[in-house]
Amino acid sequence: MHDHEESERLASYADVLAGELPGTWTSTYHPPGHTDDLHELTDRAWDMDLVAESLAQHPLQHAAVLTRQDGAQLLVAERHDGRDSLLAAALAPRSLPDEAYQGVGEPNGIALGDDPFLSAQQITRDLLPRYDAALAQVRHHAAGVRPSQPDRVVLTWQPDGSLAASPVGKVAAAVLAANGFVEDQHSGIHRLSGEDTFAQARAVRETGQALKAQGIDTALQHPSGRIATTSTRPAAPSATPVPAAPTASARRSP
C-alpha cells in the first residue's frame, strides 16, 4: 500500500519547486490510483537516461507535474534508489507531432536532493536550459520553419497565412522586430501576421531592404519547401512587392 506520508512529501516538495523556479509555475499532484494519468506521464517523459531507466524498473505510483505559463511541463517523481531523493524530467508537449522530435536530443532529467530550494536552483541551471533549447527545436520543426543562417534569413509561410522566421543574431532579429514581426520568447520564432496581405507584403519588402543593408539576404519558403530569394529593390506601385503567397484556400483550412 502506498505511504500517505510519501504522497504529502512529494506534493509539498513540488509546491515549493513551483514557487522557486523562474517564471510562473503551478504544481499538480497525481495521486495513486490515477492509472491513466500516470501512464500518460510515463509515455511523455522526455528522457533516455536516468529517468527512463527508473520508470522502466519502477512504474509511477504517484507523481507531481509542474506547469509553466507557456505550457512547458516538468515531471517530479520518486527515485527508488534507497536514498531520500527524487527525479525531475521534462515532459514532451502533447500537441506536437512525432515528426517534430526527429533529430532533437532528449533533455534528459536529473536527480534531486531532499532540499527543494537547492533543487530549484539545480533545475534552473541544468534541466531548464536544455529543455527550453529542445522545445525551441521541436516547435521550429512543427512550424516547418527552415533554419536561417547568419547571412540569410528564411521566411516561411504558415497555414494561417502568416510568415515565420528564426533569425540568427541580434541584427537580423532587430530588423524583423522593427518591421512588425513578433517574437515568441520561448521558441525564438518571429511571426508576421497575414491578416492584411498588402501590409504583410510591404513589411516583407522593407524587411528585405533593411537586411540587405546589413549584408543579409532574404529568402521565402513556400509550403512545398521551395526556396525563392526575395527582391529587395523598390517595387513599382502596381507591382507585387514579394513573391505571391499560396492562395487562401491552400493555406487555410475550410
C-alpha positions in Angstrom: 0.0 0.0 0.0 1.2 3.5 -0.8 2.5 5.5 2.1 0.4 8.6 2.8 3.4 10.5 4.1 5.3 9.9 0.8 2.3 11.5 -1.0 2.3 14.5 1.2 6.1 14.8 0.9 6.1 14.7 -2.9 3.2 17.1 -3.2 4.7 19.6 -0.8 8.1 19.4 -2.4 6.6 20.1 -5.8 4.7 23.1 -4.5 8.0 24.6 -3.2 9.7 23.9 -6.5 6.9 25.7 -8.4 7.3 28.7 -6.3 11.1 28.8 -6.7 11.5 28.3 -10.4 11.9 31.3 -12.7 8.7 32.4 -14.3 5.2 31.4 -13.3 4.7 27.7 -12.5 1.9 25.7 -10.9 2.0 22.3 -9.3 -0.4 19.4 -9.8 -0.2 16.2 -7.8 -1.3 12.9 -9.4 -2.1 10.5 -6.6 -2.1 6.7 -6.6 -4.9 5.1 -8.4 -4.9 7.6 -11.3 -3.5 5.0 -13.6 -4.3 6.5 -16.9 -2.8 9.9 -16.0 0.4 8.2 -14.6 0.7 6.0 -17.8 0.5 9.2 -19.9 3.1 10.9 -17.8 5.4 7.9 -18.3 4.9 8.0 -22.0 5.6 11.7 -22.2 8.8 11.7 -20.0 11.4 13.2 -22.4 14.4 11.2 -21.3 16.6 8.3 -22.4 18.8 8.1 -19.4 18.3 8.1 -15.6 14.6 8.8 -15.5 13.8 6.4 -18.3 15.7 3.6 -16.6 13.9 4.3 -13.3 10.5 4.4 -14.9 11.2 1.1 -16.7 12.0 -0.6 -13.4 9.5 1.2 -11.1 6.3 2.3 -12.8 4.9 5.6 -11.4 2.8 5.1 -8.3 2.2 8.8 -8.0 3.8 12.0 -9.4 3.7 15.7 -9.5 3.7 17.9 -12.6 5.0 21.4 -12.7 3.4 23.6 -15.5 4.9 26.9 -16.7 2.6 29.6 -18.1 3.7 28.8 -21.7 2.7 25.1 -21.3 6.1 23.6 -20.6 5.9 20.9 -18.0 8.3 19.0 -15.7 7.7 15.6 -14.0 8.7 15.1 -10.4 8.8 11.5 -9.2 10.4 9.2 -6.7 13.9 7.8 -7.4 13.6 4.4 -5.8 17.3 4.0 -5.1 17.2 3.7 -1.3 18.2 7.4 -0.9 16.0 10.3 0.1 15.9 11.8 -3.3 13.6 12.5 -6.3 13.8 12.8 -10.1 12.9 15.6 -12.4 12.3 15.2 -16.1 11.0 17.3 -18.9 7.6 16.3 -20.4 7.2 16.3 -24.2 4.3 18.5 -25.3 1.1 16.6 -26.2 0.2 18.9 -29.1 3.3 18.4 -31.4 3.5 15.6 -34.0 6.1 12.8 -33.6 7.9 14.1 -36.7 8.8 17.3 -34.9 11.0 15.4 -32.5 13.2 13.8 -35.2 16.8 14.8 -34.8 16.2 16.5 -31.4 18.2 15.2 -28.5 16.3 14.4 -25.3 16.7 17.0 -22.5 17.4 14.1 -20.0 16.3 14.5 -16.4 18.2 14.9 -13.2 18.3 13.6 -9.7 17.2 16.0 -6.9 18.2 16.1 -3.3 15.9 16.4 -0.3 16.1 20.3 -0.2 13.6 21.7 -2.7 15.2 25.2 -2.7 18.6 23.8 -3.8 16.8 21.5 -6.3 15.0 24.5 -7.8 18.4 26.1 -8.4 19.7 22.9 -9.9 16.7 22.7 -12.3 17.2 26.3 -13.3 20.9 25.9 -14.0 20.8 22.5 -15.7 17.5 21.0 -16.8 15.6 24.1 -17.9 18.1 25.5 -20.3 18.3 22.1 -22.1 14.5 21.7 -22.0 13.9 25.2 -23.5 16.5 24.5 -26.2 14.9 21.2 -27.1 11.4 22.8 -27.0 12.5 25.5 -29.4 13.8 22.9 -31.8 10.7 20.8 -31.9 8.5 23.9 -32.2 10.6 25.0 -35.2 10.1 21.6 -36.7 6.4 21.6 -36.1 6.0 25.1 -37.6 8.0 24.0 -40.7 10.4 26.9 -40.2 13.5 26.4 -42.2 16.7 27.4 -40.2 18.2 30.8 -41.1 21.9 31.5 -41.4 24.0 34.5 -40.3 23.9 35.9 -43.8 20.4 34.8 -44.8 17.0 35.0 -43.2 14.4 32.5 -44.4 10.7 33.5 -44.2 8.4 30.5 -44.1 4.6 30.6 -45.0 2.4 29.2 -42.2 -1.0 27.5 -42.7 -2.8 30.6 -41.3 -1.2 32.9 -43.9 1.4 34.4 -41.5 5.1 34.3 -42.1 7.6 32.8 -39.6 11.4 33.2 -39.3 14.1 32.1 -37.0 16.8 34.8 -37.3 20.4 34.2 -36.4 22.0 37.1 -34.5 20.7 40.2 -32.9 20.9 42.3 -36.0 18.5 40.2 -38.0 16.2 39.8 -35.0 16.1 43.6 -34.6 15.3 44.2 -38.2 12.4 41.7 -38.1 11.0 43.3 -34.9 11.2 46.7 -36.4 9.1 45.6 -39.4 6.3 44.0 -37.5 7.5 40.5 -36.7 6.6 39.4 -33.2 8.9 37.1 -31.4 7.8 34.1 -29.4 10.1 34.4 -26.3 10.4 30.7 -25.8 10.8 29.4 -29.3 12.7 32.4 -30.8 10.4 32.2 -33.8 9.4 35.6 -35.2 5.9 35.8 -36.9 4.3 38.4 -39.2 0.6 38.4 -39.4 -1.1 37.7 -42.7 -4.5 39.3 -41.8 -3.7 42.3 -44.1 -1.8 40.8 -47.1 -0.9 44.2 -48.5 0.7 45.4 -45.2 2.4 42.0 -45.0 3.9 42.3 -48.5 5.1 45.8 -47.7 6.6 44.6 -44.4 8.5 41.8 -46.2 9.8 44.2 -48.9 11.0 46.7 -46.2 12.5 43.8 -44.1 14.4 42.6 -47.1 15.8 46.1 -47.9 16.8 46.6 -44.2 18.5 43.2 -44.0 20.3 43.7 -47.3 21.7 47.0 -46.0 23.3 44.8 -43.2 24.7 42.3 -45.7 22.0 39.7 -45.0 19.9 38.1 -47.8 16.3 37.2 -47.5 14.5 34.1 -48.9 10.9 33.0 -48.9 9.9 29.3 -48.3 6.7 28.1 -49.7 4.7 25.2 -48.2 6.2 22.9 -50.8 9.7 23.6 -49.4 10.8 25.5 -52.5 13.0 28.5 -51.6 12.8 31.7 -53.5 15.1 34.7 -52.9 13.0 37.8 -52.5 13.8 41.1 -54.3 14.9 44.0 -52.1 14.6 46.6 -54.9 11.7 49.1 -54.5 8.6 47.8 -56.4 6.6 49.9 -58.8 3.2 51.0 -57.3 1.3 48.4 -59.3 3.8 45.6 -58.8 3.6 42.8 -56.3 6.3 43.6 -53.8 7.1 40.0 -52.8 6.6 36.6 -54.4 2.9 35.7 -54.1 1.9 33.5 -51.2 -0.2 30.4 -51.7 -3.9 31.2 -52.2 -6.1 31.4 -49.1 -7.8 28.1 -49.9 -4.4 26.4 -50.0 -3.2 28.0 -46.8 -6.3 27.9 -44.6 -8.4 25.0 -43.5 -12.1 25.2 -44.5 
